[in-house]
Amino acid sequence: MDGAEIVREYLLLGLRLGRLVPGLVDSFTGDRALRRRVDDEPRPHPAALADRAGALRRELAGVDDPVRRRFLDAQLVAVGTVARKLAGVRVGFVDEVRDCFQVDIAPGHPDAYRRAHAALDELLPGPGPLAGRLADHRALEEVPPRRLGAAVHALSGALRDRVRRRYGLPEAEVVEYEVVTGKPWSGFNHYLGGFRSRVSVNADLGHRTSNLPHLVAHESYPGHHTERCRKEVGLVGGRGHAEQSLFLINTPQCLLSEGMAELALHAAVGPGWGRWTEEVVADLGLRVDGELSERVEAALAGLLTVRQDAALMLHDRRAHPDDVVAFLRRWLLVPESRARHMLRFLGDPLWRTYTTTYVEGVRLVRAWLDLASPGGRGDRYLELLDEPLVPNALREEVEAGAPRPSGHSG
């Protein structure tokens, strides 16, 4: 097969697997005839899809571009693993994460979590347990439901202006926001194609003035929406990489996309984002001590791996769900209701491995960005927005201690 045929078969494979796993196809903005063809076919068997993924990997020599070839190979490994599991093959949780995201995971260390608690204790002095003091701090920042939409739009507009200046966006792009309930996540970007996204904000969790800029940056500017727009313009439209028109959950492209989105506020605003947030929401009557909130969030970053530890407890060690809830409550200092909401996400069949994208994705992307000089981090972030990179490519550079010459064309 030549490269174009391999890409077409990859797209068909992903769409067919999406028929068996609702939600696996996060977005598809490619040839609608392919979607119609798959919709009209008999329901596929997962074992056949797993075999097809393996066969396509053996054909990848037909793809001339080594960067595209590496991307497709990584995606096909993940797709094959998902299909094998559906066919009844037992895959260990750690192995599943490795195949889906190109990372090896291990538990974090309680000493790191204790240090994070000590930093929080210093930032939030007073009587009573630390969990209570953190809850009080967060309560002061709660956004009333009636103001949630206005706050999201204000932050989105301010971030959009910054991203347009720094990274560039198509003139016609737009993000629509909706408030939803009953979801296992806090926010979700539904990329609709044509430079349009619909971002859903889950009102069940409650939102704080200090976490909303992270959410909006993550989902929109310069996170998922910005990435999808720029890849649609550059990779799909400009360079003919049709494989980028398909975004599949639980594949390596997710790990880099989520790691980049988790760092989006730092890419758009950087240090001082707390004070910046104060200024943006001041006219809405929302309260936030930006400087303190920024320092609290920095301390909480020391608890990054707790949720991944919880996933390992639940799926690798088969811990009782109540023990996982207790673990989350202890180290994340959250109430039982919040811990059980996290457990719902960790236990969801589609999302059970996905916490790794936020944990290991952030670690890898941050380490890769740090290879650049301070003035060059923006260019590195732009390369993530524009290029079909895979986790192993970033890891090789990090382990070498120096960035490779960039192929980014601007």
Legacy VTK file of the C-alpha trace (Angstrom):
# vtk DataFile Version 3.0
C-alpha trace
ASCII
DATASET POLYDATA
POINTS 410 float
0.000 0.000 0.000
1.125 3.540 -0.621
1.010 6.239 2.052
-2.380 7.662 1.091
-4.009 4.228 1.200
-2.443 3.435 4.573
-3.776 6.678 6.031
-7.229 5.970 4.606
-7.213 2.494 6.148
-6.086 3.960 9.491
-9.012 6.368 9.445
-11.445 3.563 8.635
-9.964 1.446 11.421
-10.348 4.214 13.995
-13.923 4.934 12.942
-14.803 1.229 13.060
-13.379 0.871 16.539
-15.373 3.936 17.536
-18.559 2.023 16.694
-17.630 -0.497 19.401
-16.459 2.055 21.987
-18.779 5.083 22.253
-16.701 8.195 22.872
-13.436 6.739 21.559
-13.633 8.970 18.482
-13.235 12.354 20.100
-13.509 14.133 16.753
-13.367 13.361 13.046
-13.255 16.234 10.577
-12.149 14.300 7.519
-13.894 12.774 4.521
-17.561 12.344 5.410
-17.848 9.511 2.913
-15.584 7.430 5.146
-17.869 8.045 8.116
-20.949 7.106 6.062
-19.251 3.957 4.814
-18.422 2.816 8.337
-21.900 3.661 9.619
-23.439 1.525 6.858
-21.209 -1.496 7.489
-22.109 -4.484 9.695
-20.849 -4.133 13.250
-17.145 -5.087 13.198
-15.548 -7.758 15.377
-12.804 -6.420 17.669
-10.419 -9.306 16.945
-10.551 -8.445 13.244
-9.796 -4.811 14.060
-6.828 -5.841 16.204
-5.495 -7.943 13.324
-6.003 -5.033 10.943
-4.012 -2.712 13.208
-1.126 -5.178 13.178
-1.302 -5.559 9.407
-1.230 -1.790 8.879
1.834 -1.469 11.084
3.626 -3.896 8.783
2.718 -1.711 5.794
4.040 1.550 7.252
7.129 1.500 5.057
4.769 2.875 2.415
4.644 6.182 4.330
7.632 8.216 3.142
7.718 10.821 5.916
9.411 9.271 9.019
7.594 11.653 11.378
4.184 10.646 9.980
5.248 7.011 9.995
6.186 7.216 13.666
2.913 8.909 14.563
0.831 6.288 12.760
2.802 3.434 14.324
2.219 4.787 17.839
-1.480 5.242 17.163
-1.848 1.760 15.694
-0.226 0.139 18.738
-2.818 1.844 20.940
-5.727 1.011 18.627
-4.639 -2.617 18.493
-4.494 -2.803 22.272
-7.985 -1.344 22.672
-9.310 -3.814 20.093
-7.607 -6.816 21.725
-9.101 -5.931 25.076
-12.541 -5.736 23.502
-11.935 -9.168 21.990
-11.389 -10.604 25.469
-7.589 -10.611 25.663
-6.432 -9.844 29.214
-4.077 -6.852 29.292
-2.570 -5.706 32.574
-3.284 -2.115 33.559
0.357 -0.968 33.440
0.844 -2.667 30.066
-2.357 -1.079 28.766
-1.129 2.375 29.784
2.224 1.741 28.109
0.636 0.594 24.852
-1.878 3.437 24.785
0.363 6.321 25.822
4.046 5.287 25.441
4.767 5.781 29.153
5.681 3.490 32.026
3.930 4.386 35.268
4.809 3.683 38.887
3.422 4.881 42.220
4.477 8.247 43.568
6.159 8.646 46.961
4.277 9.675 50.093
7.233 11.817 51.186
6.609 14.084 48.177
2.973 14.384 49.210
3.964 15.212 52.785
6.216 17.993 51.499
3.326 19.391 49.482
1.134 19.306 52.595
3.846 21.108 54.556
3.992 23.852 51.918
0.204 24.213 52.033
0.259 24.305 55.815
2.632 27.260 55.662
0.543 29.074 53.060
-2.755 28.498 54.896
-1.998 28.951 58.606
-4.636 28.689 61.284
-6.348 26.245 63.606
-7.892 22.971 62.544
-6.910 20.285 60.040
-5.221 21.297 56.799
-8.056 19.844 54.718
-10.492 22.201 56.440
-8.271 25.234 55.899
-7.855 24.357 52.219
-11.623 23.951 51.908
-12.128 27.371 53.511
-9.636 28.924 51.098
-11.430 27.375 48.163
-14.844 28.417 49.453
-13.769 32.054 49.318
-13.121 31.630 45.588
-16.346 29.851 44.653
-18.038 31.212 41.550
-21.820 31.473 42.010
-23.617 29.411 39.350
-25.343 32.509 37.981
-21.942 34.096 37.258
-20.211 31.008 35.884
-21.030 31.742 32.243
-19.935 35.371 32.473
-16.652 34.419 34.143
-15.889 31.776 31.523
-16.564 34.199 28.670
-14.475 36.971 30.241
-11.489 34.662 30.724
-11.944 33.148 27.272
-11.926 36.550 25.602
-8.824 37.682 27.464
-6.954 34.456 26.702
-8.059 34.498 23.072
-6.545 37.953 22.594
-3.233 36.777 24.013
-3.159 33.596 21.930
-4.009 35.464 18.739
-1.050 37.756 19.307
1.425 35.087 20.374
0.508 31.921 18.485
-1.991 32.924 15.828
-5.479 31.588 15.104
-7.646 31.283 11.994
-9.809 34.362 11.518
-13.045 32.354 11.540
-12.403 30.301 14.693
-14.963 30.315 17.488
-15.636 28.563 20.792
-19.140 28.129 22.157
-19.554 27.352 25.856
-22.305 25.392 27.578
-22.873 24.486 31.223
-23.720 20.812 31.800
-24.230 18.391 34.692
-23.885 14.667 35.296
-20.451 14.193 33.695
-17.301 12.505 35.100
-15.049 15.377 33.952
-14.855 19.089 34.826
-14.650 20.367 31.246
-14.638 18.914 27.744
-13.771 20.262 24.302
-15.921 18.965 21.457
-14.047 19.982 18.300
-16.611 20.325 15.512
-14.297 21.071 12.603
-14.117 24.236 10.564
-12.256 25.932 13.447
-15.270 25.586 15.789
-15.418 24.034 19.249
-18.147 23.514 21.791
-16.728 23.491 25.329
-18.842 21.939 28.066
-18.286 23.079 31.657
-19.539 20.690 34.334
-21.413 22.656 36.994
-21.663 19.655 39.347
-18.154 20.180 40.687
-18.465 23.840 41.501
-15.827 26.148 40.109
-13.410 28.593 41.684
-12.040 31.851 40.377
-8.517 30.431 40.484
-9.290 27.210 38.614
-11.451 28.686 35.847
-8.523 30.257 33.939
-6.826 26.850 33.918
-9.984 25.218 32.596
-10.547 27.798 29.855
-6.889 27.783 28.816
-6.893 23.964 28.816
-10.014 23.547 26.700
-9.701 26.587 24.434
-6.812 29.081 24.369
-4.081 27.906 23.829
-5.161 24.337 24.664
-7.331 21.861 22.775
-9.261 24.272 20.557
-6.114 26.108 19.497
-4.283 22.844 18.815
-7.099 21.424 16.689
-7.441 24.667 14.712
-3.738 24.966 13.985
-3.386 21.297 13.039
-6.430 21.569 10.781
-4.863 24.561 9.025
-1.260 23.383 8.900
-1.075 19.601 8.994
-4.368 18.651 7.348
-4.971 21.587 5.017
-1.418 22.668 4.315
0.573 19.423 4.355
-2.060 16.799 3.583
-1.728 14.826 6.850
-5.266 13.426 6.725
-4.585 11.197 9.750
-4.721 14.341 11.909
-8.412 14.747 11.054
-9.121 11.875 13.475
-8.589 12.294 17.215
-8.874 9.069 19.204
-9.150 8.809 22.981
-6.613 6.514 24.710
-3.850 6.982 22.159
-0.445 8.716 22.327
-1.814 11.883 20.718
-3.936 12.323 23.867
-0.966 12.258 26.222
0.752 15.138 24.462
-2.490 17.033 23.887
-3.464 16.834 27.562
0.047 17.586 28.808
0.171 20.655 26.582
-3.342 21.738 27.627
-2.526 21.351 31.317
0.335 23.813 30.793
-1.701 26.116 28.557
-2.231 28.882 31.118
1.500 29.006 31.767
2.137 29.216 28.010
-0.392 32.028 27.553
0.181 34.076 30.720
3.012 32.535 32.732
4.053 33.649 36.212
1.632 36.205 37.559
-1.455 34.463 36.192
-3.111 34.931 39.584
-2.931 38.727 39.473
-3.917 38.606 35.795
-7.035 36.635 36.764
-7.899 39.226 39.411
-7.887 41.942 36.766
-9.975 39.969 34.267
-12.787 39.080 36.702
-12.749 42.296 38.743
-15.802 43.760 36.987
-17.802 40.593 37.726
-17.528 41.035 41.479
-15.641 37.758 41.931
-13.178 37.450 44.765
-9.698 35.965 44.415
-6.345 36.594 46.064
-4.366 35.973 42.906
-0.920 35.858 44.438
-1.940 33.454 47.203
-3.926 31.260 44.835
-0.961 30.989 42.505
1.265 29.872 45.373
-1.352 27.381 46.598
-1.686 25.891 43.120
2.104 25.576 42.894
2.122 23.642 46.187
-0.740 21.425 45.032
1.333 20.496 41.965
3.355 18.331 44.352
0.295 16.071 44.551
0.188 15.529 40.790
0.645 11.756 40.901
-1.947 11.027 43.596
-4.736 10.407 41.075
-2.502 8.071 39.078
-1.662 6.218 42.284
-5.397 5.849 42.854
-5.818 4.393 39.360
-3.054 1.883 40.071
-4.731 0.946 43.354
-8.070 0.408 41.659
-7.044 -1.390 38.473
-3.605 -2.900 39.160
-3.843 -3.864 42.838
-7.622 -4.360 42.841
-8.104 -2.247 45.962
-11.598 -1.770 47.327
-13.183 1.441 45.998
-13.665 2.723 49.556
-9.923 2.390 50.153
-9.250 4.369 46.978
-11.627 7.089 48.155
-9.836 7.213 51.513
-6.480 7.506 49.736
-7.716 10.380 47.589
-9.215 12.169 50.578
-6.036 11.813 52.621
-3.545 13.098 50.094
-5.631 15.469 47.954
-7.365 16.933 51.033
-10.769 16.759 49.365
-14.206 15.912 50.806
-15.718 12.480 50.221
-18.096 13.775 47.539
-15.188 15.069 45.445
-13.174 11.877 45.969
-16.115 9.756 44.829
-16.501 11.909 41.736
-12.823 11.229 40.968
-13.462 7.523 41.526
-16.260 7.667 38.973
-13.804 8.962 36.374
-11.163 6.394 37.336
-13.675 3.570 37.097
-15.282 4.572 33.808
-14.429 1.947 31.141
-13.488 4.625 28.587
-11.517 6.851 30.948
-9.882 4.361 33.346
-6.369 4.871 31.944
-6.845 8.510 31.006
-5.606 10.066 34.265
-2.108 9.189 33.069
-2.420 11.733 30.261
-2.710 14.535 32.804
0.062 13.213 35.054
2.719 11.846 32.714
1.691 14.233 29.949
2.460 17.235 32.147
5.754 15.745 33.329
6.956 14.973 29.819
5.791 18.172 28.134
7.181 20.364 30.931
10.570 18.606 30.799
10.626 18.971 27.007
9.717 22.669 27.132
12.398 23.235 29.768
15.081 22.181 27.285
14.611 25.525 25.559
15.951 28.828 26.784
13.318 30.868 28.661
12.751 33.008 25.589
12.356 29.979 23.374
9.625 28.153 25.284
6.918 29.869 23.261
8.385 28.481 20.034
8.564 25.019 21.588
4.930 25.232 22.639
4.027 26.286 19.106
5.786 23.185 17.811
3.523 21.059 20.019
0.494 22.863 18.603
1.570 22.310 15.024
3.595 19.105 14.694
2.602 15.381 14.780
4.894 14.502 17.675
4.716 11.357 19.823
5.701 10.886 23.486
8.767 8.789 22.674
10.153 11.567 20.460
9.925 14.075 23.320
11.392 11.578 25.771
14.422 10.969 23.560
15.202 14.679 23.548
14.717 14.967 27.297
16.997 12.009 27.944
19.601 13.457 25.582
19.396 16.761 27.467
19.092 18.885 24.350
16.423 19.652 21.771
16.794 18.372 18.248
16.808 21.009 15.478
13.197 22.035 15.025
11.409 21.240 11.810
8.694 23.749 12.688
7.882 26.032 9.813
5.893 28.654 11.676
LINES 1 411
410 0 1 2 3 4 5 6 7 8 9 10 11 12 13 14 15 16 17 18 19 20 21 22 23 24 25 26 27 28 29 30 31 32 33 34 35 36 37 38 39 40 41 42 43 44 45 46 47 48 49 50 51 52 53 54 55 56 57 58 59 60 61 62 63 64 65 66 67 68 69 70 71 72 73 74 75 76 77 78 79 80 81 82 83 84 85 86 87 88 89 90 91 92 93 94 95 96 97 98 99 100 101 102 103 104 105 106 107 108 109 110 111 112 113 114 115 116 117 118 119 120 121 122 123 124 125 126 127 128 129 130 131 132 133 134 135 136 137 138 139 140 141 142 143 144 145 146 147 148 149 150 151 152 153 154 155 156 157 158 159 160 161 162 163 164 165 166 167 168 169 170 171 172 173 174 175 176 177 178 179 180 181 182 183 184 185 186 187 188 189 190 191 192 193 194 195 196 197 198 199 200 201 202 203 204 205 206 207 208 209 210 211 212 213 214 215 216 217 218 219 220 221 222 223 224 225 226 227 228 229 230 231 232 233 234 235 236 237 238 239 240 241 242 243 244 245 246 247 248 249 250 251 252 253 254 255 256 257 258 259 260 261 262 263 264 265 266 267 268 269 270 271 272 273 274 275 276 277 278 279 280 281 282 283 284 285 286 287 288 289 290 291 292 293 294 295 296 297 298 299 300 301 302 303 304 305 306 307 308 309 310 311 312 313 314 315 316 317 318 319 320 321 322 323 324 325 326 327 328 329 330 331 332 333 334 335 336 337 338 339 340 341 342 343 344 345 346 347 348 349 350 351 352 353 354 355 356 357 358 359 360 361 362 363 364 365 366 367 368 369 370 371 372 373 374 375 376 377 378 379 380 381 382 383 384 385 386 387 388 389 390 391 392 393 394 395 396 397 398 399 400 401 402 403 404 405 406 407 408 409
